[in-house]
Amino acid sequence: MNKEWINAAIVLSKDPTTKVNCPKCNKHFLQVMDIESNVNPSDFERYLSCPGCNVQNILRMKYNNLNG
């Protein structure tokens, strides 16, 4: 993961509604989708994807870290 993706991940891990440009094409805002874990109810995956160039990255997160 390059620096631009790391910065986008940090911003979107704190607030998934923030408008962040795609680190690859820089033409579209990343879309965010959260999917709950079937294994651990305190975990979820946050999918970051670009509707233009179709690039995607995934963050594994814990619900209990969202408030702190």
N, C-alpha and C positions, 0 to 999 in steps of 0.2 A: 504494500500500500504506500503510495507516494505522499508527500507532504500535503498536497491539495486535498486528497481523500481523507487524510487524518484530520485536517482542519474541518472539513465538512462533517465528518463523523462526530467530532467533539460538539460542534454547534447543534447538530440534529439529535444527538443523544440527550441534550439538555432541553431542547424545544423542537419537536418534530414539525411544528407549523412554520418555522422560519424558512424564508425563501433563500435557497442556496443554489448557485449555479453549478451545473455539472462540471466536475473537475476535468473530464475528458474533452467534451466539445465546447463547453462554456457558452452554449446557445440556449439551453433550457434549464428550468429549475428541476432539482431532484424531487422525485416523488417518494413519499415515505409510507410504508405499510408495516404494521406490527402483526406478528403471528405468534400466538401462545405456544408454549412448549407442551408436548404430550408427555414428556418425561418428568418435568419438574414444574409445578404450578407457580413458582416464584420467578421462573425464567421466561423470556420471550426473545424472538429475533426481530430486529428492525431492518427491513429491506430498504435500501436506497437505490433508486433506479432512475434512469434518464429516459423520458419518453421520445427523445430525438435520436440518440445514438444507441439506445438499448443497453448501455453499460449498467452493471449492477454490483453492489457490495452489500454485505450483511454484517450487522452488529449483533452479537449475543449480549443480552442485557438482563438485569434482574429488576423486578418491580420494586423491591425494597431500596434500591439505589436511586430511584427517581426523585425522592424527596430530600436527598442529602447532598 
